[in-house]
Amino acid sequence: MVKFLDLQKVTSKYADEIHEAVNRVLDSGWYLQGQENASFERHYSDYIGTKYTVGVANGLDALIWILRGYIELGVMKPGDEVIVPANTYIATILAITENGLKPVLVEPNINTYQIDDRLIEKAVTPRTKAVMIVHLYGCCAYTEKIGEICKKYNLKLLEDNAQAHGCVFNGRRTGSLGDAAAHSFYPGKNLGALGDAGAVTTNDKELADTIRALANYGSAKKYVFRYIGRNSRLDEIQAAVLDVKLRHLDEDNALRRQVARYYMEHIKHPDIILPEVENWDRHVFHIFPIRSSRREELQKYLSENGIQTIIHYPIPPHKQECYKDWNSLSFPITEKIHAEELSLPMSPVMEEEEIRTVVDTINRWGR
């Protein structure tokens, strides 16, 4: 069996360091908002290239708190619009609607799967306050054109960096390209915790302080509550584990790129569309997405031959029941991607034999 992602193997790669970190937390007797959290936040800021990192409970909360922070600071108000890719994971949309803001869905580029920067300006209205790009599948969604549009219309540029830890654009890491960025450290991410965890990165001290308070019941000072907040804190064990894995992130991403290069160079099936890679530094391959009009047939064939795959994602946000008012909307490119996408096994612990097995099995499909 070639697993889609062998999390046990990923974790065991750094087991000694992780055990040491966890034991350090256990022995300290301090399990929330302590030195491990401060250490990870400092190191992650240095890595990403921002002044501030605020650890929170998960990636969805990180997205929610960025928008809520801007509302509390008077930059946005309920009813304002946020431009967002139509083919993103549902969390990006949930964070917008959670804050009473309006998502404005924009189609992606069919070749890169990232928001199409040629369509963004057409979606700007007097109520638009931000563009939220999503570095989907680990590919950098930022373009200089997007930056120019945000500057021209005085829009906040926000990043959903849940899938692209370590990705680089012209020497700068995703998570530092906009005004604020949300990061998920769900176990399966390139930088994954041993449970739910997330963070916000920004150079805006006022925003960082506001988010830190919001995620701590609305309190910046004990028993004094400025905001109607919530409990959304990164715990010490997860922070300690993330600090260990952060030291190895670039090495792990390089291994992911090796897997991706082999796939790109050796998958030669006429019914499969490979992802477009414009710049290898701008992709960390959280996911290796292929497309086929015969996806279900292909997935069944691969499963029967011992290869696990996952669909990211079978139903686009505008077709979900929770947003039933949007169900009649049409986004043909998004719908095509969601109908054809299939994710192949991808991780920094795949063996060469496993990679070859995936490729050889695909190339034999239907022959």
C-alpha positions as MATLAB code, in Angstrom:
seq = 'MVKFLDLQKVTSKYADEIHEAVNRVLDSGWYLQGQENASFERHYSDYIGTKYTVGVANGLDALIWILRGYIELGVMKPGDEVIVPANTYIATILAITENGLKPVLVEPNINTYQIDDRLIEKAVTPRTKAVMIVHLYGCCAYTEKIGEICKKYNLKLLEDNAQAHGCVFNGRRTGSLGDAAAHSFYPGKNLGALGDAGAVTTNDKELADTIRALANYGSAKKYVFRYIGRNSRLDEIQAAVLDVKLRHLDEDNALRRQVARYYMEHIKHPDIILPEVENWDRHVFHIFPIRSSRREELQKYLSENGIQTIIHYPIPPHKQECYKDWNSLSFPITEKIHAEELSLPMSPVMEEEEIRTVVDTINRWGR';
ca = [
       0.000    0.000    0.000;
       1.292    3.441   -0.978;
      -0.285    5.744    1.585;
      -1.449    9.202    0.596;
       0.350   10.539    3.681;
       2.028    8.411    6.354;
       1.776   10.730    9.366;
       3.304    8.194   11.724;
       6.379    8.019    9.519;
       6.527   11.816    9.179;
       6.469   12.224   12.966;
       8.911    9.407   13.678;
      11.478   11.094   11.439;
      12.096   13.588   14.246;
      10.823   11.443   17.121;
      13.777   11.979   19.469;
      13.593   15.766   19.169;
       9.822   15.738   19.547;
       9.936   13.517   22.625;
      12.518   15.821   24.173;
      10.366   18.874   23.444;
       7.174   17.300   24.815;
       8.939   16.081   27.942;
      10.344   19.553   28.470;
       6.811   20.938   28.507;
       5.564   18.188   30.832;
       8.422   18.799   33.255;
       7.913   22.563   33.212;
       4.405   22.436   34.667;
       3.446   25.335   32.357;
       1.076   24.331   29.574;
      -0.397   27.535   28.122;
       1.061   30.887   27.063;
       4.549   30.084   28.254;
       8.101   29.982   26.950;
       7.451   27.364   24.253;
       4.802   29.542   22.667;
       7.009   32.612   22.847;
       9.926   30.680   21.356;
       7.914   29.311   18.440;
       6.335   32.676   17.696;
       9.745   34.327   17.626;
      11.293   31.652   15.423;
       8.315   31.566   13.062;
       8.402   35.342   12.649;
      12.094   35.105   11.803;
      11.395   32.328    9.321;
       8.426   33.958    7.599;
       9.933   37.428    7.688;
       7.366   39.343    9.734;
       7.621   41.273   12.977;
       4.816   39.404   14.717;
       3.397   35.907   15.005;
       0.337   35.201   17.143;
      -0.298   31.541   17.877;
      -3.968   30.508   17.860;
      -5.959   27.305   18.127;
      -6.240   26.454   14.411;
      -6.069   27.809   10.880;
      -9.755   28.712   10.626;
      -9.483   30.808   13.775;
      -6.416   32.529   12.330;
      -8.492   33.584    9.310;
     -11.421   34.639   11.493;
      -9.255   36.709   13.844;
      -7.569   38.651   11.056;
     -10.913   39.842    9.744;
     -12.372   40.357   13.215;
      -9.265   42.321   14.158;
      -9.741   44.674   11.237;
     -13.407   45.110   12.197;
     -12.446   45.998   15.777;
      -9.892   48.483   14.441;
     -12.495   50.133   12.214;
     -10.830   49.086    8.958;
     -13.793   46.900    7.990;
     -17.418   46.583    8.996;
     -20.078   43.923    8.462;
     -21.338   44.020    4.892;
     -17.964   44.906    3.411;
     -16.660   42.712    0.622;
     -13.624   40.421    0.496;
     -12.462   39.073   -2.868;
     -11.516   35.414   -2.637;
     -10.850   32.524   -5.059;
     -13.958   30.507   -5.871;
     -12.087   27.184   -5.716;
     -10.662   27.502   -2.219;
     -11.257   25.204    0.746;
     -14.410   26.100    2.669;
     -12.487   27.531    5.668;
     -11.487   30.622    3.707;
     -15.126   31.386    2.985;
     -16.315   30.482    6.496;
     -13.995   33.067    8.037;
     -15.461   35.802    5.844;
     -19.115   34.997    6.493;
     -18.426   34.381   10.206;
     -17.546   38.065   10.459;
     -20.616   39.272    8.592;
     -18.528   40.153    5.540;
     -19.426   39.269    1.973;
     -17.240   36.883   -0.047;
     -16.858   37.902   -3.675;
     -15.849   34.765   -5.552;
     -13.366   35.039   -8.420;
     -12.435   32.222  -10.768;
      -8.946   30.671  -10.703;
      -6.473   30.265  -13.524;
      -7.130   26.798  -14.980;
      -3.390   26.097  -15.295;
      -2.131   27.192  -11.861;
      -5.361   26.729   -9.823;
      -4.635   30.090   -8.143;
      -6.925   33.133   -8.256;
      -6.817   34.679  -11.741;
      -5.267   38.127  -11.288;
      -6.805   39.222  -14.613;
     -10.278   39.005  -13.059;
      -9.705   40.645   -9.686;
      -9.997   44.299  -10.673;
     -13.361   43.660  -12.335;
     -14.668   42.395   -8.995;
     -13.688   45.525   -7.024;
     -16.586   47.708   -5.854;
     -16.827   50.653   -3.429;
     -17.528   48.092   -0.661;
     -14.423   46.004   -1.322;
     -11.985   46.126    1.593;
      -9.618   43.216    0.967;
      -8.315   40.594   -1.407;
      -7.698   37.256    0.288;
      -5.388   35.081   -1.771;
      -5.059   31.370   -1.043;
      -1.767   29.624   -1.762;
      -3.679   26.523   -2.766;
      -1.915   23.139   -2.911;
       1.335   24.842   -1.785;
       1.677   27.104   -4.835;
       2.263   30.839   -4.411;
      -0.888   32.730   -5.443;
       0.668   36.179   -5.155;
       1.531   38.162   -8.276;
       2.847   41.674   -8.644;
      -0.399   42.553  -10.406;
      -2.380   41.593   -7.290;
      -0.126   43.807   -5.196;
      -0.664   46.699   -7.597;
      -4.455   46.280   -7.526;
      -4.503   46.321   -3.725;
      -2.361   49.446   -3.678;
      -4.458   51.172   -6.353;
      -7.739   50.629   -4.491;
      -6.312   50.790   -0.937;
      -7.292   47.193   -0.210;
      -5.864   44.940    2.461;
      -3.963   42.012    0.981;
      -4.580   38.926    3.107;
      -2.999   35.492    2.696;
      -4.438   32.109    3.497;
      -1.113   30.346    3.923;
      -2.523   27.114    5.336;
      -0.950   24.992    2.574;
       2.261   26.815    1.650;
       4.625   26.973    4.615;
       8.080   27.781    3.275;
       6.993   28.875   -0.195;
       9.022   31.786   -1.620;
       8.216   34.670   -3.978;
      11.242   36.703   -5.115;
      13.119   36.031   -1.899;
      10.149   36.601    0.422;
       8.120   33.841    2.019;
       4.394   33.503    1.683;
       2.901   34.768    4.898;
       4.907   37.999    4.601;
       3.654   39.221    1.221;
       0.489   40.944    2.414;
      -0.861   42.866    5.388;
      -1.613   39.719    7.375;
      -1.586   35.965    6.852;
      -3.271   32.952    8.403;
      -1.422   29.675    8.892;
      -2.813   26.231    9.698;
      -0.642   23.630   11.395;
      -3.099   20.775   11.030;
      -1.075   17.525   11.275;
      -1.075   16.879    7.527;
       0.337   20.288    6.577;
       3.937   20.838    5.482;
       4.514   22.211    8.983;
       2.145   20.099   11.051;
       1.458   19.881   14.767;
       0.226   16.824   16.661;
      -3.283   18.263   16.691;
      -4.998   21.469   15.712;
      -2.889   24.639   15.768;
      -2.594   27.873   13.831;
      -1.038   31.330   13.711;
      -1.336   34.822   12.292;
       1.699   36.657   10.919;
       1.807   40.398   10.303;
       3.976   43.506   10.561;
       1.065   45.453   12.074;
       1.555   45.666   15.850;
      -1.914   47.026   16.497;
      -3.500   44.164   14.573;
      -1.291   41.579   16.293;
      -2.149   42.948   19.751;
      -5.855   42.995   18.908;
      -5.797   39.399   17.654;
      -3.875   38.214   20.705;
      -6.516   39.759   22.946;
      -9.452   38.458   20.890;
      -8.075   34.924   21.056;
      -7.670   35.225   24.834;
     -11.336   35.818   25.701;
     -10.976   39.429   24.532;
      -8.419   40.210   27.213;
      -4.978   41.805   26.994;
      -4.816   42.164   30.787;
      -5.980   39.481   33.193;
      -9.646   39.824   34.112;
      -9.998   42.948   31.975;
     -11.984   42.327   28.774;
     -11.866   44.875   25.991;
     -13.492   42.692   23.351;
     -16.108   39.955   23.199;
     -13.484   37.342   22.473;
     -13.043   33.604   22.564;
     -10.569   31.012   23.765;
      -8.319   30.269   20.790;
      -4.793   29.765   22.094;
      -1.868   27.699   20.855;
      -0.878   25.331   23.657;
       2.682   24.741   24.826;
       2.993   21.157   23.598;
       1.947   22.042   20.057;
       4.242   25.083   20.074;
       7.175   22.941   21.198;
       6.512   20.331   18.501;
       6.166   23.003   15.826;
       9.433   24.587   16.907;
      11.178   21.252   16.334;
       9.604   20.655   12.933;
      10.203   24.237   11.806;
      13.957   23.562   11.917;
      13.472   20.835    9.290;
      10.810   22.492    7.120;
      13.052   23.587    4.251;
      14.634   20.129    4.103;
      11.208   18.475    4.033;
       9.962   20.856    1.339;
      13.008   20.020   -0.782;
      12.086   16.345   -0.512;
       8.526   17.149   -1.571;
       9.900   18.928   -4.642;
      11.932   15.830   -5.514;
       8.759   13.735   -5.478;
       6.978   16.356   -7.588;
       9.813   16.513  -10.144;
       9.712   12.758  -10.591;
       5.960   12.864  -11.103;
       6.269   15.752  -13.570;
       9.027   14.092  -15.582;
       7.673   10.544  -15.673;
       3.868   10.604  -15.693;
       3.074   10.254  -19.401;
      -0.603    9.418  -19.640;
      -2.698   11.232  -22.279;
      -5.765   11.404  -20.013;
      -3.948   13.126  -17.149;
      -3.220   16.845  -16.818;
      -0.237   17.662  -14.642;
      -0.021   20.885  -12.614;
       1.764   23.837  -14.165;
       4.914   24.823  -12.268;
       6.123   28.258  -13.321;
       8.828   28.539  -10.647;
       9.927   25.714   -8.348;
      10.734   28.093   -5.469;
       7.110   29.199   -5.567;
       5.709   25.739   -4.863;
       6.132   23.516   -1.799;
       3.703   20.794   -2.968;
       1.492   20.383    0.049;
      -0.649   18.609   -2.532;
       0.285   17.193   -5.927;
      -2.923   17.708   -7.930;
      -3.555   16.062  -11.257;
      -6.712   16.331  -13.338;
      -8.635   13.858  -15.430;
     -12.118   13.848  -16.946;
     -12.160   10.177  -15.866;
     -11.242   10.910  -12.242;
     -13.536    8.417  -10.508;
     -12.378    5.636  -12.807;
      -8.739    6.580  -12.173;
      -9.176    6.783   -8.410;
     -10.863    3.384   -8.321;
      -8.087    1.877  -10.441;
      -5.357    3.312   -8.203;
      -7.112    2.106   -5.063;
      -7.423   -1.410   -6.498;
      -3.664   -1.266   -7.115;
      -2.830   -0.201   -3.555;
      -2.387    3.548   -4.050;
      -4.290    5.972   -1.838;
      -5.514    9.249   -3.318;
      -7.729   12.096   -2.106;
      -9.920   14.593   -3.933;
      -9.255   18.237   -3.024;
     -12.142   19.096   -3.113;
     -15.189   17.277   -4.546;
     -17.721   20.110   -4.008;
     -16.845   23.799   -4.488;
     -17.956   26.282   -1.803;
     -20.744   27.800   -3.889;
     -22.357   24.379   -4.308;
     -22.284   23.473   -0.599;
     -25.546   23.148    1.319;
     -24.359   25.607    3.975;
     -24.290   28.298    1.262;
     -27.473   27.199   -0.478;
     -28.252   30.782   -1.547;
     -25.233   30.504   -3.883;
     -26.089   27.098   -5.351;
     -27.445   28.586   -8.572;
     -24.223   30.540   -9.225;
     -22.006   29.361  -12.047;
     -18.197   29.286  -11.909;
     -17.296   26.949  -14.794;
     -13.528   26.865  -14.253;
     -13.905   26.206  -10.535;
     -16.476   23.501  -11.198;
     -14.232   21.869  -13.784;
     -11.306   21.744  -11.344;
     -13.464   20.320   -8.565;
     -14.869   17.693  -10.931;
     -11.466   16.558  -12.236;
      -8.867   17.080   -9.470;
      -7.178   14.082   -7.832;
      -4.303   14.331   -5.357;
      -1.481   11.791   -5.574;
       0.566   10.574   -2.610;
       2.922   13.340   -1.491;
       5.144   13.643    1.565;
       8.803   14.068    2.564;
       8.999   10.424    3.661;
       8.017    8.666    0.440;
      10.431    5.964   -0.641;
      11.791    5.900   -4.209;
      10.053    2.590   -4.815;
       6.725    4.083   -3.739;
       7.145    7.052   -6.080;
       8.013    4.768   -9.000;
       5.050    2.544   -8.178;
       2.664    5.501   -8.375;
       4.075    6.612  -11.717;
       4.262    3.154  -13.281;
       0.736    2.295  -12.145;
      -0.680    5.512  -13.604;
       1.120    5.032  -16.902;
      -0.356    1.519  -17.201;
      -3.913    2.761  -16.646;
      -6.234    1.504  -19.394;
      -3.430   -0.138  -21.333;
];
